[in-house]
Amino acid sequence: MIACVDGLDLPGRDDREGDPPVHRQARRAEGLAVCYEAGPGGFALWRLLTRIGVACDVVALIAVRAGDRVKTDRRDAKKLVGFYRGGLLRFVAPPTPETEGLRDLLRCRDDIRCARTAARHRVAKQLLRHGLVFGEGKKAWTVKHQAWVYRQQLADPLAQEALMQMLIHLDGIDRQLAALDAKLEEIAEREPWGWQVGKLRAFRGIGTLTALGLIAEIGDFARFSHPRELASWLGITPSEYSSGAQQHRGHITRSGNRHARRLLVEAAWHLPPRAPPAQQRTPTFRSRLAGASPPLSPPPPPHRPREALHRRDRRDRPRALRVPMGRDHRPATTRGPATTRGADRRLTRQTRPYRRPPRTAGQTESP
């Protein structure tokens, strides 16, 4: 942590033994401008310095130069001073105490969800070691699968006791997660996050928990002047290694907030593979954004429901065309979308009927 003199006046404070060290340091100079690297200490120091009138900034970690084998607090302080005066540091936006509390609660919920997954794996592997495999369905941990798990009885009494303790632990995690989800649903309905949750839920694939997670991780959306800045902060922009006329782009950078990036990726899984045109989705999206119920689309014709449902997706599929090849007709597959449609415009070619060549003298017919 280091500072630059910037004009600060703290009147009305006496030199007492009980003053915190930060207060005594701020009282010795006329002004301080402080910055420190973000770390596990959080933003408590930033809030304390801001409250007593010290200009403080939280900056991202400074990259270590290749080949630098000496690291001391004095060298780090000099490096921070030079970068801070030159404006070469990247600043971190401190969240409000309410937003930070919501972030802690949602990350706690994510930890409980991971603990439930681990507990389920332990139960399933305990049954697998004793030769018990669920064969009454394709998906695990449904209502039917859980009823089957609770009905199992192992031959060894000690193994059965271990299984019962695992199930008791799993049941406690399920109850804890259900209570936490109900609490988050209640939080999403009231201020100051109710209107933000309503706006984010207008997007397809974003529910209450995802909306609260994005609000807690991103904070104030207005601090990004352009959507590209938000995409870069989330780490979903493509990586690039270009020089001169050569351009090479790779996978996403993954350099931002991994919690928010995971929520966006999971929300994108719910999007259709091919979005409808803008003129078709704009009225529905605007109605969802305004909080009203979206207009209902007319149902497909009753006599051709499946074709009406999949008509758009079938246009780009490879088609098998009937091409006459002499006496028999064999299907020929094209790799791209069909260029012609209709029975009268099919791809055909004229061929002569097959004629058997005449036999020469002395040639016998093969069996």
C-alpha positions as MATLAB code, in Angstrom:
seq = 'MIACVDGLDLPGRDDREGDPPVHRQARRAEGLAVCYEAGPGGFALWRLLTRIGVACDVVALIAVRAGDRVKTDRRDAKKLVGFYRGGLLRFVAPPTPETEGLRDLLRCRDDIRCARTAARHRVAKQLLRHGLVFGEGKKAWTVKHQAWVYRQQLADPLAQEALMQMLIHLDGIDRQLAALDAKLEEIAEREPWGWQVGKLRAFRGIGTLTALGLIAEIGDFARFSHPRELASWLGITPSEYSSGAQQHRGHITRSGNRHARRLLVEAAWHLPPRAPPAQQRTPTFRSRLAGASPPLSPPPPPHRPREALHRRDRRDRPRALRVPMGRDHRPATTRGPATTRGADRRLTRQTRPYRRPPRTAGQTESP';
ca = [
       0.000    0.000    0.000;
       1.450    3.379   -0.991;
       0.202    6.959   -1.369;
       0.855   10.337   -2.983;
       0.258   13.740   -1.329;
      -2.996   15.159   -2.626;
      -4.268   17.678   -0.044;
      -6.107   16.235    2.937;
      -7.201   17.849    6.190;
      -8.344   15.878    9.213;
      -9.223   18.431   11.898;
     -10.436   17.680   15.394;
      -8.296   14.578   16.061;
      -5.924   14.447   19.027;
      -2.850   12.267   19.421;
      -4.145    9.412   21.537;
      -2.700    5.977   22.110;
      -5.946    4.270   21.176;
      -6.145    5.631   17.624;
      -5.815    3.032   14.876;
      -2.517    3.099   12.921;
      -4.336    4.273    9.800;
      -5.680    7.325   11.636;
      -2.223    8.204   12.988;
      -0.639    7.918    9.533;
      -3.354   10.053    7.947;
      -2.922   12.700   10.643;
       0.812   13.109    9.987;
       0.431   14.368    6.409;
      -1.702   17.025    4.837;
      -3.078   14.630    2.290;
      -2.792   11.073    1.069;
      -3.841    9.188   -2.058;
      -3.626    5.502   -1.303;
      -3.823    2.411   -3.483;
      -3.406   -1.237   -2.637;
      -3.646   -4.473   -4.534;
      -6.839   -6.483   -4.366;
      -6.520   -9.642   -2.302;
      -8.183  -11.795    0.348;
      -8.468   -8.782    2.654;
     -11.492   -7.585    0.734;
     -12.658   -3.976    0.767;
     -12.739   -3.299    4.518;
      -9.597   -1.149    4.322;
     -10.994    0.807    1.366;
     -14.212    1.557    3.279;
     -12.247    2.647    6.363;
      -9.985    5.020    4.414;
     -12.894    6.441    2.446;
     -14.837    7.067    5.634;
     -12.018    9.086    7.229;
     -11.463   11.101    4.046;
      -8.428    9.430    2.470;
      -8.532    9.034   -1.324;
      -8.090    5.293   -1.833;
      -8.153    3.029   -4.891;
      -8.115   -0.746   -5.155;
      -6.011   -1.927   -8.100;
      -5.542   -5.246   -9.852;
      -2.470   -7.332   -9.195;
       0.715   -6.194  -10.935;
       2.310   -8.711  -13.262;
       5.752   -9.921  -12.218;
       8.471   -9.258  -14.772;
      10.092  -12.353  -16.258;
      13.438  -13.065  -14.603;
      12.697  -10.975  -11.501;
      13.747  -13.200   -8.572;
      13.697  -10.583   -5.797;
      10.418   -9.585   -4.142;
      10.241   -7.363   -1.081;
       7.650   -4.979    0.313;
       9.888   -2.004   -0.450;
      10.279   -2.969   -4.122;
       6.526   -3.573   -4.419;
       5.816   -0.160   -2.861;
       8.127    1.595   -5.327;
       6.541   -0.243   -8.215;
       3.041    0.770   -7.072;
       4.135    4.416   -6.713;
       5.497    4.560  -10.254;
       2.509    2.881  -11.848;
       0.016    4.875   -9.760;
       1.539    8.226  -10.702;
       1.751    7.248  -14.360;
      -1.845    6.045  -14.520;
      -0.812    2.531  -15.586;
      -2.866    0.602  -13.049;
      -6.198   -1.121  -13.584;
      -8.694   -0.165  -10.911;
     -11.155   -2.479   -9.225;
     -14.703   -1.258   -8.622;
     -15.501   -1.904   -4.926;
     -19.046   -3.200   -4.387;
     -21.505   -1.794   -1.919;
     -21.898   -3.669    1.379;
     -25.356   -4.883    0.270;
     -24.045   -6.209   -3.047;
     -21.100   -7.875   -1.343;
     -23.454   -9.551    1.128;
     -25.617  -10.838   -1.735;
     -22.477  -12.125   -3.444;
     -21.429  -14.000   -0.299;
     -24.869  -15.587    0.002;
     -24.959  -16.732   -3.629;
     -21.431  -18.125   -3.486;
     -22.405  -19.950   -0.309;
     -25.321  -21.458   -2.209;
     -22.943  -22.555   -4.976;
     -20.687  -24.235   -2.401;
     -23.692  -26.097   -0.951;
     -24.689  -27.219   -4.454;
     -21.186  -28.609   -5.016;
     -21.357  -30.355   -1.639;
     -24.673  -31.968   -2.641;
     -23.113  -33.247   -5.875;
     -20.193  -34.747   -3.953;
     -22.574  -36.367   -1.417;
     -24.641  -37.887   -4.235;
     -21.512  -39.323   -5.803;
     -20.498  -40.937   -2.524;
     -23.896  -42.613   -2.162;
     -23.905  -43.844   -5.762;
     -20.383  -45.260   -5.509;
     -21.184  -46.969   -2.193;
     -24.048  -48.801   -3.898;
     -21.941  -49.570   -6.956;
     -19.221  -51.215   -4.853;
     -21.857  -53.650   -3.560;
     -23.215  -54.431   -7.024;
     -26.391  -52.330   -6.847;
     -27.116  -50.442  -10.066;
     -30.292  -48.507  -10.819;
     -31.910  -49.956  -13.940;
     -35.459  -48.618  -13.776;
     -34.728  -45.336  -15.538;
     -32.167  -43.359  -17.495;
     -31.674  -40.350  -15.184;
     -30.282  -40.357  -11.673;
     -31.621  -38.573   -8.578;
     -35.159  -38.279   -9.827;
     -38.057  -39.054   -7.466;
     -38.069  -42.659   -8.662;
     -34.305  -43.020   -8.278;
     -34.272  -41.540   -4.766;
     -37.038  -43.933   -3.681;
     -34.949  -46.825   -5.034;
     -31.858  -45.621   -3.145;
     -33.706  -45.482    0.190;
     -35.045  -49.026   -0.328;
     -31.628  -50.631   -0.666;
     -30.337  -52.860    2.109;
     -26.698  -53.965    2.166;
     -25.662  -57.365    3.461;
     -22.918  -56.067    5.736;
     -24.336  -54.179    8.767;
     -21.371  -51.808    8.946;
     -21.689  -50.938    5.248;
     -25.421  -50.388    5.760;
     -24.696  -48.028    8.644;
     -22.254  -46.071    6.462;
     -24.897  -45.806    3.746;
     -27.486  -44.526    6.229;
     -25.088  -41.837    7.478;
     -24.437  -40.748    3.891;
     -28.172  -40.505    3.228;
     -28.723  -38.477    6.408;
     -25.952  -36.086    5.328;
     -27.444  -35.804    1.824;
     -30.928  -35.163    3.204;
     -29.599  -32.341    5.388;
     -27.901  -30.714    2.390;
     -31.121  -30.959    0.351;
     -33.103  -29.275    3.115;
     -30.473  -26.547    3.506;
     -30.424  -25.860   -0.230;
     -34.233  -25.736   -0.437;
     -34.391  -23.232    2.446;
     -31.709  -21.077    0.831;
     -33.515  -21.090   -2.525;
     -36.721  -19.951   -0.843;
     -34.803  -17.138    0.865;
     -33.291  -16.017   -2.442;
     -36.707  -16.026   -4.101;
     -37.910  -13.706   -1.355;
     -34.882  -11.435   -1.768;
     -35.445  -11.179   -5.515;
     -38.940   -9.780   -5.028;
     -37.979   -6.783   -2.909;
     -35.774   -3.743   -3.347;
     -33.116   -2.830   -4.250;
     -32.805   -5.751   -6.688;
     -36.413   -6.410   -7.635;
     -36.499   -4.247  -10.763;
     -33.083   -5.507  -11.969;
     -34.156   -9.119  -11.575;
     -37.314   -8.382  -13.568;
     -35.306   -6.850  -16.423;
     -32.809   -9.710  -16.578;
     -35.505  -12.383  -16.468;
     -36.877  -10.984  -19.734;
     -33.973  -12.728  -21.478;
     -34.448  -16.345  -22.431;
     -32.503  -18.734  -20.195;
     -32.163  -16.352  -17.217;
     -34.147  -17.169  -14.097;
     -34.208  -15.746  -10.604;
     -30.991  -17.352   -9.349;
     -29.072  -16.491  -12.520;
     -30.295  -12.889  -12.423;
     -29.296  -12.490   -8.779;
     -25.902  -14.043   -9.504;
     -25.202  -11.640  -12.369;
     -26.238   -8.654  -10.256;
     -24.032   -9.768   -7.369;
     -20.960  -10.480   -9.518;
     -21.171   -7.570  -11.973;
     -22.572   -4.928   -9.634;
     -23.341   -1.660  -11.383;
     -23.882   -2.309  -15.092;
     -23.653    1.423  -15.840;
     -19.908    1.469  -15.185;
     -19.407   -0.170  -18.591;
     -19.726    2.381  -21.370;
     -20.041   -0.259  -24.116;
     -21.083   -3.919  -24.286;
     -17.572   -4.772  -25.501;
     -16.177   -3.621  -22.166;
     -18.559   -5.912  -20.303;
     -17.652   -8.835  -22.585;
     -13.948   -8.180  -22.025;
     -14.449   -7.952  -18.259;
     -16.287  -11.286  -18.304;
     -13.536  -12.940  -20.361;
     -15.804  -14.075  -23.221;
     -13.952  -12.227  -25.977;
     -11.739  -14.282  -28.324;
      -8.015  -14.369  -27.740;
      -5.809  -12.991  -30.498;
      -2.198  -13.374  -31.581;
      -1.719  -11.167  -34.642;
       1.214   -9.481  -36.281;
       1.183   -7.436  -39.470;
      -1.215   -8.857  -42.024;
      -1.601  -12.160  -40.145;
      -4.484  -12.476  -37.735;
      -4.935  -15.455  -35.439;
      -7.880  -15.673  -33.058;
      -8.406  -18.473  -30.620;
     -10.651  -19.467  -27.744;
     -12.119  -17.018  -25.265;
      -9.693  -15.365  -22.876;
     -11.361  -16.543  -19.623;
      -9.635  -13.706  -17.830;
     -12.633  -12.204  -16.061;
     -15.071  -13.194  -13.358;
     -15.500  -16.953  -13.616;
     -18.733  -17.020  -11.605;
     -20.545  -14.592  -13.917;
     -19.084  -16.302  -16.985;
     -20.401  -19.687  -15.840;
     -23.881  -18.244  -15.332;
     -23.915  -16.762  -18.835;
     -22.731  -20.009  -20.404;
     -25.421  -22.011  -18.620;
     -28.031  -19.443  -19.695;
     -26.869  -19.753  -23.320;
     -27.574  -23.507  -23.213;
     -31.302  -22.715  -23.114;
     -31.245  -20.663  -26.299;
     -32.640  -22.266  -29.460;
     -30.054  -23.443  -31.999;
     -31.327  -20.918  -34.503;
     -32.835  -17.660  -33.261;
     -35.893  -16.280  -35.098;
     -35.604  -13.060  -37.104;
     -35.559   -9.760  -35.239;
     -38.950   -8.682  -36.508;
     -40.480  -11.816  -34.979;
     -38.826  -11.709  -31.564;
     -38.884   -7.965  -30.882;
     -42.570   -7.662  -29.792;
     -42.309  -10.676  -27.508;
     -39.062   -9.483  -25.949;
     -40.417   -5.979  -25.388;
     -43.515   -7.344  -23.707;
     -41.385   -9.512  -21.388;
     -39.154   -6.539  -20.684;
     -42.161   -4.414  -19.745;
     -43.395   -7.090  -17.348;
     -46.475   -8.033  -19.345;
     -47.288  -11.500  -20.556;
     -45.910  -12.190  -24.046;
     -48.390  -12.523  -26.896;
     -49.273  -16.089  -27.702;
     -48.258  -17.348  -31.123;
     -50.965  -19.133  -33.141;
     -50.861  -22.925  -32.810;
     -49.658  -24.966  -35.797;
     -52.229  -26.552  -38.107;
     -53.704  -29.690  -36.551;
     -53.143  -31.837  -39.631;
     -49.403  -31.053  -39.953;
     -48.102  -30.235  -36.460;
     -44.639  -31.734  -36.746;
     -43.941  -30.241  -40.148;
     -45.025  -26.809  -38.932;
     -42.727  -27.203  -35.952;
     -39.647  -28.304  -37.890;
     -40.193  -26.585  -41.239;
     -37.514  -23.981  -40.617;
     -34.859  -26.463  -39.466;
     -35.422  -28.821  -42.401;
     -34.478  -26.236  -44.989;
     -30.737  -26.575  -44.402;
     -30.608  -30.326  -43.993;
     -29.015  -32.524  -46.709;
     -31.650  -33.968  -49.012;
     -31.781  -37.270  -50.843;
     -32.921  -36.737  -54.430;
     -34.251  -39.421  -56.701;
     -32.045  -39.518  -59.801;
     -33.029  -41.894  -62.648;
     -30.067  -44.161  -63.525;
     -31.341  -46.384  -66.327;
     -33.878  -48.952  -65.205;
     -33.470  -48.425  -61.451;
     -33.565  -45.231  -59.443;
     -31.018  -44.768  -56.673;
     -30.932  -41.878  -54.150;
     -28.106  -39.368  -54.509;
     -27.253  -37.233  -51.449;
     -26.238  -33.607  -51.824;
     -24.000  -31.925  -49.253;
     -25.670  -28.517  -49.222;
     -29.225  -27.218  -49.239;
     -31.232  -28.170  -52.286;
     -31.095  -25.551  -55.020;
     -34.422  -26.548  -56.532;
     -37.691  -27.552  -54.942;
     -40.775  -29.234  -56.350;
     -41.379  -32.405  -58.268;
     -41.214  -30.648  -61.630;
     -37.744  -29.144  -60.944;
     -35.827  -32.148  -59.586;
     -32.302  -32.877  -60.645;
     -32.502  -35.485  -63.407;
     -30.374  -36.633  -66.277;
     -31.306  -38.546  -69.389;
     -29.788  -41.991  -69.796;
     -30.285  -44.727  -72.326;
     -31.698  -48.055  -71.160;
     -29.116  -50.754  -70.501;
     -28.541  -53.162  -73.401;
     -26.722  -56.430  -73.045;
     -23.757  -56.764  -75.464;
     -24.024  -59.604  -78.017;
     -22.018  -62.807  -77.409;
     -19.179  -63.722  -79.711;
     -18.509  -67.161  -81.220;
     -17.199  -69.661  -78.715;
     -18.281  -67.628  -75.650;
     -20.398  -69.501  -73.166;
     -22.799  -67.921  -70.744;
     -21.502  -67.747  -67.231;
     -23.653  -69.388  -64.602;
];
